[in-house]
């Protein structure tokens, strides 16, 4: 058992003390995505994430199953709204770990990286420029989490955005780069 395995076993034990749970083994579905575990041609373990069902469900939920893809420039406020979900999840996980007395305290800010400089500027700028007035108050939540030290935003070049493999189709070389950025091998 590696140190990571010991830490995982300890976390599962702590969670089971507070919550009714059972270990279902390797994940097969997560957030509507299908997870496939396997091996490549030389016996190296692989993980493939299939998003077709997840994307189909999202399109149906929003009445867009017949839509056609269009390439458009993204408004920074749209990216800011998308960026707002991550701090909510980060705050929830941090509170869970605090309740379990798991990890270090005080916790340093969790670094959240974005390749959209416009969204980064909107999130960090405490003033409300005229063009961002249409953003609902709930989307300014990210500013509060930055001020509270829960998250910190950093710019990352588009070519170094590790999460791209979760959001867009990639060629083999770029997929391998993304996976290496998160400590995985393709």
N, CA, C and O of each residue as an XYZ file, in Angstrom:
744
protein
N       0.838     -1.178      0.000
C       0.000      0.000      0.000
C       0.882      1.241      0.000
O       1.811      1.337      0.802
N       0.605      2.191     -0.890
C       1.400      3.416     -0.946
C       0.881      4.407      0.088
O      -0.155      4.195      0.717
N       1.635      5.499      0.246
C       1.216      6.558      1.166
C      -0.141      7.129      0.739
O      -0.983      7.443      1.580
N      -0.345      7.259     -0.590
C      -1.630      7.746     -1.091
C      -2.755      6.784     -0.743
O      -3.853      7.216     -0.393
N      -2.492      5.469     -0.836
C      -3.507      4.470     -0.491
C      -3.858      4.555      0.993
O      -5.025      4.444      1.369
N      -2.836      4.754      1.833
C      -3.080      4.900      3.272
C      -3.926      6.131      3.558
O      -4.847      6.091      4.375
N      -3.603      7.228      2.875
C      -4.352      8.467      3.079
C      -5.797      8.305      2.609
O      -6.721      8.790      3.261
N      -5.992      7.626      1.478
C      -7.341      7.373      0.972
C      -8.130      6.497      1.945
O      -9.298      6.771      2.222
N      -7.499      5.454      2.460
C      -8.169      4.567      3.422
C      -8.552      5.338      4.684
O      -9.628      5.119      5.240
N      -7.683      6.236      5.135
C      -7.971      7.061      6.311
C      -9.147      8.003      6.049
O     -10.022      8.160      6.901
N      -9.164      8.630      4.868
C     -10.271      9.519      4.517
C     -11.590      8.750      4.469
O     -12.602      9.226      4.983
N     -11.586      7.566      3.856
C     -12.805      6.749      3.789
C     -13.278      6.377      5.194
O     -14.476      6.397      5.477
N     -12.338      6.039      6.064
C     -12.679      5.673      7.435
C     -13.324      6.871      8.152
O     -14.344      6.717      8.822
N     -12.730      8.055      8.009
C     -13.272      9.260      8.649
C     -14.665      9.593      8.108
O     -15.566      9.945      8.870
N     -14.832      9.479      6.804
C     -16.143      9.758      6.204
C     -17.196      8.767      6.687
O     -18.339      9.147      6.942
N     -16.812      7.486      6.813
C     -17.782      6.475      7.227
C     -18.202      6.642      8.688
O     -19.265      6.163      9.084
N     -17.388      7.307      9.480
C     -17.767      7.591     10.867
C     -18.908      8.601     10.898
O     -19.816      8.498     11.723
N     -18.857      9.573      9.999
C     -19.843     10.658      9.993
C     -21.024     10.419      9.061
O     -22.101     10.979      9.262
N     -20.822      9.589      8.043
C     -21.862      9.387      7.044
C     -22.046      7.902      6.783
O     -21.101      7.117      6.865
N     -23.285      7.532      6.467
C     -23.544      6.156      6.058
C     -23.055      6.027      4.625
O     -23.497      6.764      3.744
N     -22.162      5.110      4.396
C     -21.597      4.975      3.056
C     -21.042      3.580      2.856
O     -20.821      2.834      3.810
N     -20.819      3.240      1.582
C     -20.136      1.998      1.273
C     -19.254      2.241      0.059
O     -19.575      3.060     -0.802
N     -18.154      1.532     -0.001
C     -17.195      1.656     -1.081
C     -17.685      0.818     -2.250
O     -17.800     -0.402     -2.138
N     -17.976      1.470     -3.374
C     -18.480      0.775     -4.556
C     -17.367      0.432     -5.542
O     -17.639     -0.008     -6.659
N     -16.115      0.633     -5.130
C     -14.989      0.314     -6.007
C     -14.702      1.428     -6.990
O     -15.047      2.586     -6.753
N     -14.071      1.071     -8.091
C     -13.706      2.062     -9.093
C     -14.955      2.706     -9.670
O     -15.962      2.041     -9.915
N     -14.870      4.020     -9.882
C     -15.999      4.775    -10.412
C     -16.260      4.359    -11.859
O     -15.334      4.200    -12.654
N     -17.544      4.188    -12.180
C     -17.942      3.853    -13.543
C     -18.720      5.007    -14.174
O     -18.661      5.206    -15.387
N     -19.446      5.766    -13.356
C     -20.159      6.965    -13.809
C     -19.952      8.052    -12.775
O     -19.957      7.787    -11.573
N     -19.769      9.287    -13.246
C     -19.561     10.418    -12.355
C     -20.081     11.665    -13.037
O     -19.671     11.989    -14.151
N     -20.992     12.371    -12.363
C     -21.584     13.598    -12.901
C     -22.107     13.397    -14.321
O     -21.965     14.272    -15.175
N     -22.711     12.235    -14.561
C     -23.291     11.945    -15.865
C     -22.283     11.497    -16.911
O     -22.661     11.234    -18.053
N     -21.016     11.407    -16.547
C     -19.991     10.973    -17.501
C     -19.649      9.517    -17.238
O     -19.649      9.060    -16.095
N     -19.360      8.800    -18.307
C     -18.991      7.393    -18.199
C     -17.465      7.295    -18.081
O     -16.736      7.872    -18.887
N     -16.998      6.566    -17.081
C     -15.561      6.416    -16.838
C     -15.163      4.992    -17.200
O     -15.728      4.032    -16.674
N     -14.200      4.855    -18.090
C     -13.748      3.539    -18.550
C     -12.309      3.309    -18.085
O     -11.411      4.082    -18.419
N     -12.101      2.254    -17.322
C     -10.767      1.871    -16.852
C     -10.262      0.762    -17.750
O     -11.012     -0.154    -18.089
N      -9.002      0.832    -18.137
C      -8.452     -0.206    -18.994
C      -6.933     -0.137    -19.029
O      -6.296      0.404    -18.126
N      -6.375     -0.690    -20.080
C      -4.922     -0.697    -20.261
C      -4.619     -0.383    -21.713
O      -5.379     -0.746    -22.611
N      -3.491      0.301    -21.937
C      -3.084      0.565    -23.311
C      -2.361     -0.659    -23.867
O      -2.334     -1.706    -23.221
N      -1.785     -0.539    -25.044
C      -1.144     -1.672    -25.702
C       0.061     -2.247    -24.983
O       0.452     -3.382    -25.257
N       0.672     -1.484    -24.055
C       1.857     -1.985    -23.347
C       1.569     -2.270    -21.883
O       2.498     -2.452    -21.096
N       0.303     -2.312    -21.506
C      -0.068     -2.678    -20.142
C      -0.138     -1.532    -19.149
O      -0.282     -1.768    -17.949
N      -0.038     -0.296    -19.621
C      -0.152      0.862    -18.740
C      -1.625      1.133    -18.463
O      -2.423      1.173    -19.400
N      -2.010      1.322    -17.196
C      -3.419      1.609    -16.886
C      -3.881      2.904    -17.561
O      -3.140      3.886    -17.623
N      -5.111      2.885    -18.060
C      -5.689      4.071    -18.704
C      -7.054      4.372    -18.105
O      -7.720      3.488    -17.565
N      -7.455      5.624    -18.208
C      -8.798      6.048    -17.831
C      -9.340      6.869    -18.990
O      -8.708      7.832    -19.422
N     -10.505      6.492    -19.492
C     -11.163      7.240    -20.563
C     -12.459      7.814    -20.018
O     -13.195      7.132    -19.305
N     -12.734      9.059    -20.350
C     -13.956      9.726    -19.911
C     -14.818      9.978    -21.141
O     -14.407     10.674    -22.069
N     -16.017      9.404    -21.138
C     -16.962      9.576    -22.241
C     -18.049     10.556    -21.800
O     -18.725     10.331    -20.797
N     -18.209     11.626    -22.542
C     -19.127     12.691    -22.144
C     -20.397     12.774    -22.978
O     -21.214     13.665    -22.746
N     -20.588     11.893    -23.923
C     -21.722     12.004    -24.845
C     -23.061     12.046    -24.106
O     -23.886     12.916    -24.387
N     -23.295     11.117    -23.161
C     -24.563     11.102    -22.421
C     -24.743     12.374    -21.604
O     -25.836     12.936    -21.544
N     -23.661     12.819    -20.980
C     -23.704     14.035    -20.153
C     -24.077     15.248    -21.007
O     -24.936     16.042    -20.623
N     -23.436     15.384    -22.150
C     -23.706     16.523    -23.028
C     -25.125     16.444    -23.571
O     -25.820     17.458    -23.638
N     -25.565     15.242    -23.963
C     -26.931     15.053    -24.468
C     -27.955     15.462    -23.398
O     -28.947     16.124    -23.705
N     -27.708     15.064    -22.143
C     -28.599     15.413    -21.035
C     -28.651     16.929    -20.829
O     -29.728     17.493    -20.636
N     -27.499     17.581    -20.871
C     -27.464     19.042    -20.719
C     -28.247     19.726    -21.833
O     -29.023     20.647    -21.575
N     -28.050     19.286    -23.054
C     -28.765     19.885    -24.183
C     -30.271     19.686    -24.044
O     -31.042     20.606    -24.319
N     -30.703     18.489    -23.619
C     -32.133     18.237    -23.426
C     -32.702     19.090    -22.302
O     -33.791     19.648    -22.433
N     -31.969     19.191    -21.201
C     -32.426     19.960    -20.044
C     -32.687     21.423    -20.414
O     -33.582     22.061    -19.860
N     -31.907     21.939    -21.343
C     -32.028     23.347    -21.706
C     -32.711     23.544    -23.060
O     -32.639     24.620    -23.653
N     -33.383     22.476    -23.545
C     -34.152     22.585    -24.787
C     -33.286     22.877    -26.001
O     -33.720     23.578    -26.915
N     -32.073     22.351    -26.024
C     -31.152     22.664    -27.113
C     -30.708     21.431    -27.888
O     -29.653     21.445    -28.523
N     -31.517     20.349    -27.843
C     -31.082     19.125    -28.505
C     -30.932     19.275    -30.014
O     -30.209     18.497    -30.635
N     -31.598     20.256    -30.616
C     -31.508     20.462    -32.062
C     -30.571     21.606    -32.437
O     -30.582     22.062    -33.581
N     -29.765     22.072    -31.493
C     -28.892     23.213    -31.769
C     -27.729     22.812    -32.671
O     -27.400     21.633    -32.805
N     -27.124     23.807    -33.276
C     -25.956     23.603    -34.127
C     -24.775     24.339    -33.521
O     -24.934     25.471    -33.063
N     -23.587     23.730    -33.504
C     -22.431     24.418    -32.932
C     -22.043     25.634    -33.756
O     -22.085     25.601    -34.986
N     -21.669     26.699    -33.077
C     -21.250     27.933    -33.720
C     -20.021     28.439    -32.989
O     -19.975     28.424    -31.759
N     -19.038     28.883    -33.733
C     -17.842     29.442    -33.128
C     -18.066     30.932    -32.883
O     -18.329     31.685    -33.821
N     -17.963     31.358    -31.623
C     -18.173     32.761    -31.275
C     -17.121     33.204    -30.281
O     -16.537     32.389    -29.567
N     -16.887     34.510    -30.243
C     -16.018     35.067    -29.201
C     -16.811     35.061    -27.903
O     -17.981     35.444    -27.891
N     -16.194     34.634    -26.819
C     -16.898     34.548    -25.535
C     -16.807     35.854    -24.777
O     -15.727     36.426    -24.638
N     -17.923     36.318    -24.292
C     -17.994     37.485    -23.428
C     -17.363     37.110    -22.087
O     -17.687     36.057    -21.538
N     -16.464     37.953    -21.540
C     -15.851     37.625    -20.246
C     -16.869     37.354    -19.139
O     -16.604     36.559    -18.237
N     -18.031     38.007    -19.200
C     -19.026     37.788    -18.150
C     -19.583     36.374    -18.205
O     -19.938     35.814    -17.168
N     -19.667     35.778    -19.407
C     -20.123     34.392    -19.546
C     -19.110     33.463    -18.885
O     -19.478     32.532    -18.169
N     -17.828     33.728    -19.136
C     -16.779     32.923    -18.511
C     -16.773     33.104    -17.003
O     -16.514     32.151    -16.268
N     -17.053     34.306    -16.532
C     -17.101     34.552    -15.091
C     -18.219     33.730    -14.460
O     -18.037     33.146    -13.391
N     -19.373     33.684    -15.117
C     -20.481     32.907    -14.573
C     -20.121     31.430    -14.506
O     -20.470     30.754    -13.539
N     -19.421     30.914    -15.530
C     -18.992     29.515    -15.517
C     -17.955     29.288    -14.420
O     -17.929     28.230    -13.792
N     -17.112     30.277    -14.198
C     -16.057     30.176    -13.195
C     -16.606     30.209    -11.771
O     -15.904     29.829    -10.834
N     -17.830     30.648    -11.596
C     -18.418     30.792    -10.263
C     -18.772     29.458     -9.616
O     -18.791     29.366     -8.388
N     -19.049     28.440    -10.390
C     -19.430     27.147     -9.808
C     -18.288     26.497     -9.031
O     -18.525     25.870     -7.999
N     -17.069     26.635     -9.506
C     -15.927     25.981     -8.854
C     -15.746     26.437     -7.402
O     -15.571     25.583     -6.534
N     -15.779     27.744     -7.092
C     -15.623     28.140     -5.688
C     -16.709     27.584     -4.769
O     -16.453     27.329     -3.592
N     -17.906     27.397     -5.291
C     -18.972     26.805     -4.472
C     -18.596     25.392     -4.065
O     -18.747     25.011     -2.904
N     -18.103     24.610     -5.027
C     -17.700     23.234     -4.741
C     -16.472     23.205     -3.832
O     -16.391     22.386     -2.916
N     -15.530     24.091     -4.086
C     -14.320     24.152     -3.262
C     -14.681     24.483     -1.821
O     -14.158     23.866     -0.893
N     -15.571     25.451     -1.629
C     -15.973     25.842     -0.268
C     -16.649     24.665      0.443
O     -16.396     24.426      1.624
N     -17.505     23.933     -0.272
C     -18.191     22.785      0.326
C     -17.186     21.724      0.765
O     -17.275     21.201      1.876
N     -16.232     21.406     -0.107
C     -15.227     20.384      0.219
C     -14.370     20.838      1.401
O     -14.065     20.038      2.285
N     -13.980     22.115      1.425
C     -13.166     22.625      2.534
C     -13.939     22.532      3.852
O     -13.370     22.169      4.882
N     -15.234     22.860      3.820
C     -16.044     22.766      5.040
C     -16.172     21.318      5.499
O     -16.129     21.037      6.697
N     -16.329     20.396      4.546
C     -16.394     18.974      4.889
C     -15.099     18.535      5.557
O     -15.132     17.875      6.596
N     -13.963     18.892      4.977
C     -12.672     18.524      5.565
C     -12.495     19.156      6.943
O     -11.941     18.526      7.844
N     -12.963     20.399      7.117
C     -12.873     21.039      8.433
C     -13.682     20.261      9.472
O     -13.216     20.036     10.589
N     -14.906     19.850      9.093
C     -15.742     19.088     10.020
C     -15.105     17.749     10.381
O     -15.277     17.251     11.494
N     -14.367     17.171      9.431
C     -13.710     15.890      9.671
C     -12.335     16.060     10.320
O     -11.656     15.080     10.626
N     -11.937     17.311     10.523
C     -10.597     17.614     11.047
C      -9.541     16.955     10.172
O      -8.582     16.364     10.668
N      -9.733     17.065      8.869
C      -8.848     16.421      7.904
C      -7.997     17.475      7.206
O      -8.516     18.490      6.744
N      -6.699     17.237      7.130
C      -5.800     18.147      6.425
C      -5.277     19.234      7.333
O      -5.434     19.184      8.553
N      -4.654     20.212      6.715
C      -3.997     21.272      7.475
C      -4.948     22.434      7.742
O      -5.856     22.707      6.958
N      -4.722     23.104      8.855
C      -5.456     24.337      9.156
C      -4.440     25.353      9.647
O      -3.498     24.954     10.331
N      -4.562     26.599      9.355
C      -5.544     27.128      8.403
C      -5.206     26.694      6.977
O      -4.043     26.493      6.626
N      -6.231     26.558      6.187
C      -6.052     26.100      4.810
C      -5.607     27.273      3.928
O      -6.171     28.364      4.006
N      -4.600     27.039      3.096
C      -4.241     28.096      2.142
C      -5.327     28.210      1.077
O      -6.140     27.301      0.915
N      -5.338     29.308      0.366
C      -6.311     29.480     -0.712
C      -6.129     28.384     -1.750
O      -5.005     28.000     -2.072
N      -7.237     27.888     -2.268
C      -7.191     26.922     -3.357
C      -7.016     27.704     -4.649
O      -7.779     28.628     -4.930
N      -6.021     27.335     -5.427
C      -5.742     28.067     -6.662
C      -6.663     27.568     -7.764
O      -6.744     26.369     -8.031
N      -7.348     28.499     -8.392
C      -8.265     28.225     -9.486
C      -7.688     28.913    -10.718
O      -7.458     30.122    -10.705
N      -7.454     28.154    -11.769
C      -6.804     28.713    -12.957
C      -7.820     28.896    -14.083
O      -8.706     28.065    -14.287
N      -7.669     30.001    -14.806
C      -8.521     30.277    -15.958
C      -7.659     30.820    -17.086
O      -6.658     31.495    -16.846
N      -8.056     30.521    -18.318
C      -7.319     31.070    -19.455
C      -8.025     32.296    -20.028
O      -7.628     32.800    -21.078
N      -9.059     32.779    -19.356
C      -9.793     33.950    -19.836
C      -9.443     35.165    -18.979
O      -9.891     35.285    -17.839
N      -8.640     36.058    -19.541
C      -8.193     37.222    -18.778
C      -9.340     38.185    -18.464
O      -9.311     38.871    -17.442
N     -10.345     38.239    -19.337
C     -11.492     39.110    -19.075
C     -12.265     38.660    -17.842
O     -12.640     39.480    -17.004
N     -12.503     37.353    -17.732
C     -13.204     36.807    -16.563
C     -12.364     37.004    -15.308
O     -12.899     37.305    -14.240
N     -11.056     36.837    -15.433
C     -10.146     37.036    -14.309
C     -10.227     38.476    -13.807
O     -10.305     38.716    -12.602
N     -10.210     39.427    -14.731
C     -10.288     40.843    -14.349
C     -11.630     41.164    -13.693
O     -11.670     41.881    -12.693
N     -12.731     40.642    -14.244
C     -14.049     40.877    -13.654
C     -14.143     40.287    -12.245
O     -14.727     40.895    -11.349
N     -13.562     39.098    -12.059
C     -13.637     38.431    -10.759
C     -12.826     39.163     -9.698
O     -13.248     39.242     -8.545
N     -11.684     39.690    -10.069
C     -10.808     40.330     -9.090
C     -11.103     41.807     -8.881
O     -10.699     42.375     -7.866
N     -11.793     42.435     -9.809
C     -12.053     43.870     -9.728
C     -13.297     44.130     -8.889
O     -14.388     43.720     -9.283
N     -13.167     44.800     -7.741
C     -14.314     45.031     -6.877
C     -15.294     46.083     -7.394
O     -16.399     46.190     -6.861
N     -14.931     46.858     -8.409
C     -15.870     47.843     -8.954
C     -16.748     47.156     -9.987
O     -16.398     46.093    -10.499
N     -17.867     47.754    -10.285
C     -18.807     47.170    -11.239
C     -18.799     48.003    -12.515
O     -19.554     48.971    -12.607
N     -17.969     47.661    -13.505
C     -17.978     48.425    -14.741
C     -19.336     48.313    -15.425
O     -20.054     47.332    -15.232
N     -19.676     49.293    -16.204
C     -20.983     49.353    -16.858
C     -21.309     48.073    -17.609
O     -22.438     47.589    -17.538
N     -20.342     47.518    -18.326
C     -20.648     46.346    -19.143
C     -20.850     45.082    -18.332
O     -21.252     44.065    -18.898
N     -20.584     45.097    -17.009
C     -20.808     43.892    -16.203
C     -22.030     44.026    -15.292
O     -22.278     43.158    -14.455
N     -22.795     45.115    -15.453
C     -23.960     45.321    -14.588
C     -25.021     44.248    -14.785
O     -25.813     43.989    -13.879
N     -25.045     43.626    -15.949
C     -26.058     42.608    -16.212
C     -25.766     41.293    -15.501
O     -26.611     40.397    -15.492
N     -24.592     41.166    -14.908
C     -24.260     39.935    -14.187
C     -25.012     39.937    -12.864
O     -24.910     40.881    -12.080
N     -25.759     38.881    -12.630
C     -26.543     38.762    -11.410
C     -25.624     38.716    -10.192
O     -24.484     38.261    -10.282
N     -26.129     39.190     -9.058
C     -25.353     39.236     -7.810
C     -24.763     37.881     -7.447
O     -23.639     37.817     -6.948
N     -25.497     36.797     -7.686
C     -24.982     35.483     -7.293
C     -23.674     35.152     -8.006
O     -22.880     34.357     -7.504
N     -23.446     35.752     -9.168
C     -22.217     35.484     -9.894
C     -21.032     36.285     -9.354
O     -19.894     36.066     -9.769
N     -21.290     37.191     -8.451
C     -20.188     37.920     -7.808
C     -19.686     37.149     -6.584
O     -18.799     37.617     -5.870
N     -20.245     35.996     -6.355
C     -19.835     35.129     -5.251
C     -18.340     34.847     -5.300
O     -17.680     34.756     -4.264
N     -17.817     34.710     -6.503
C     -16.392     34.401     -6.640
C     -15.535     35.492     -6.010
O     -14.481     35.204     -5.443
N     -15.982     36.752     -6.107
C     -15.230     37.855     -5.487
C     -15.180     37.691     -3.973
O     -14.157     37.956     -3.343
N     -16.294     37.252     -3.398
C     -16.335     37.038     -1.946
C     -15.376     35.932     -1.535
O     -14.678     36.062     -0.530
N     -15.332     34.834     -2.306
C     -14.451     33.728     -1.942
C     -12.977     34.115     -2.089
O     -12.127     33.604     -1.360
N     -12.678     35.002     -3.015
C     -11.305     35.511     -3.142
C     -10.972     36.362     -1.920
O      -9.909     36.208     -1.319
N     -11.896     37.268     -1.555
C     -11.675     38.144     -0.402
C     -11.534     37.349      0.899
O     -10.789     37.751      1.793
N     -12.243     36.227      1.007
C     -12.183     35.398      2.211
C     -10.982     34.454      2.219
O     -10.751     33.759      3.208
N     -10.214     34.421      1.126
C      -9.044     33.549      1.058
C      -9.380     32.092      0.776
O      -8.538     31.217      0.978
N     -10.586     31.821      0.315
C     -10.987     30.448     -0.003
C     -10.368     30.027     -1.333
O      -9.824     28.928     -1.450
N     -10.453     30.899     -2.332
C      -9.839     30.624     -3.631
C      -8.956     31.797     -4.037
O      -9.090     32.910     -3.529
N      -8.068     31.518     -4.950
C      -7.268     32.556     -5.584
C      -7.239     32.241     -7.064
O      -6.998     31.100     -7.456
N      -7.484     33.247     -7.889
C      -7.509     33.049     -9.330
C      -6.146     33.372     -9.932
O      -5.493     34.345     -9.556
N      -5.745     32.542    -10.862
C      -4.509     32.777    -11.600
C      -4.779     32.565    -13.075
O      -5.583     31.718    -13.464
N      -4.087     33.357    -13.892
C      -4.192     33.169    -15.336
C      -3.255     32.039    -15.752
O      -2.148     31.903    -15.231
N      -3.719     31.245    -16.688
C      -2.894     30.187    -17.279
C      -3.069     30.293    -18.792
O      -4.175     30.524    -19.282
N      -1.991     30.125    -19.512
C      -2.067     30.183    -20.972
C      -3.012     29.092    -21.473
O      -3.080     28.007    -20.894
N      -3.734     29.382    -22.541
C      -4.707     28.421    -23.076
C      -4.091     27.058    -23.342
O      -4.741     26.036    -23.120
N      -2.853     27.023    -23.812
C      -2.183     25.751    -24.087
C      -1.843     24.962    -22.838
O      -1.540     23.772    -22.919
N      -1.890     25.614    -21.682
C      -1.564     24.957    -20.414
C      -2.795     24.713    -19.548
O      -2.660     24.413    -18.362
N      -3.991     24.835    -20.116
C      -5.219     24.645    -19.355
C      -5.485     23.155    -19.193
O      -5.936     22.488    -20.124
N      -5.201     22.644    -18.002
C      -5.289     21.204    -17.734
C      -6.706     20.663    -17.888
O      -6.880     19.493    -18.231
N      -7.715     21.486    -17.643
C      -9.103     21.009    -17.682
C      -9.662     20.892    -19.096
O     -10.802     20.458    -19.264
N      -8.896     21.264    -20.112
C      -9.414     21.209    -21.479
C      -9.908     19.825    -21.868
O     -10.853     19.712    -22.650
N      -9.293     18.766    -21.342
C      -9.718     17.416    -21.729
C     -11.122     17.100    -21.212
O     -11.749     16.149    -21.680
N     -11.620     17.881    -20.258
C     -12.974     17.673    -19.743
C     -14.015     18.477    -20.514
O     -15.210     18.203    -20.402
N     -13.581     19.459    -21.289
C     -14.533     20.381    -21.892
C     -14.513     20.436    -23.404
O     -15.405     21.037    -24.003
N     -13.515     19.824    -24.047
C     -13.453     19.899    -25.511
C     -12.709     18.710    -26.087
O     -11.893     18.091    -25.404
N     -12.987     18.393    -27.333
C     -12.246     17.301    -27.961
C     -10.804     17.737    -28.218
O     -10.556     18.864    -28.648
N      -9.865     16.843    -27.952
C      -8.454     17.164    -28.125
C      -7.766     16.088    -28.950
O      -8.190     14.932    -28.973
N      -6.703     16.486    -29.622
C      -5.845     15.518    -30.287
C      -5.020     14.770    -29.246
O      -4.956     15.169    -28.083
N      -4.397     13.692    -29.676
C      -3.645     12.835    -28.744
C      -2.556     13.606    -28.000
O      -2.419     13.458    -26.786
N      -1.778     14.428    -28.711
C      -0.665     15.150    -28.085
C      -1.181     16.115    -27.024
O      -0.637     16.172    -25.921
N      -2.234     16.880    -27.351
C      -2.760     17.830    -26.377
C      -3.423     17.108    -25.196
O      -3.328     17.570    -24.059
N      -4.089     15.985    -25.457
C      -4.675     15.193    -24.372
C      -3.580     14.699    -23.431
O      -3.718     14.798    -22.212
N      -2.498     14.170    -23.988
C      -1.390     13.704    -23.152
C      -0.818     14.848    -22.324
O      -0.467     14.656    -21.160
N      -0.722     16.029    -22.911
C      -0.220     17.202    -22.172
C      -1.147     17.536    -21.008
O      -0.676     17.752    -19.892
N      -2.453     17.582    -21.250
C      -3.418     17.882    -20.182
C      -3.333     16.859    -19.065
O      -3.324     17.218    -17.888
N      -3.271     15.593    -19.427
C      -3.200     14.543    -18.421
C      -1.910     14.638    -17.621
O      -1.922     14.405    -16.412
N      -0.808     14.971    -18.262
C       0.449     15.105    -17.522
C       0.382     16.293    -16.565
O       1.012     16.262    -15.507
N      -0.374     17.346    -16.917
C      -0.519     18.509    -16.045
C      -1.245     18.158    -14.741
O      -1.048     18.821    -13.722
N      -2.090     17.106    -14.774
C      -2.796     16.705    -13.541
C      -2.197     15.439    -12.946
O      -2.795     14.825    -12.062
N      -1.016     15.044    -13.427
C      -0.315     13.908    -12.838
C      -0.761     12.558    -13.338
O      -0.534     11.550    -12.669
N      -1.393     12.511    -14.504
C      -1.829     11.246    -15.091
C      -1.051     10.982    -16.368
O      -0.492     11.899    -16.971
N      -1.022      9.721    -16.774
C      -0.390      9.348    -18.042
C      -1.438      8.825    -18.980
O      -2.364      8.126    -18.567
N      -1.299      9.157    -20.239
C      -2.245      8.661    -21.262
C      -1.776      7.334    -21.790
O      -2.428      6.748    -22.655
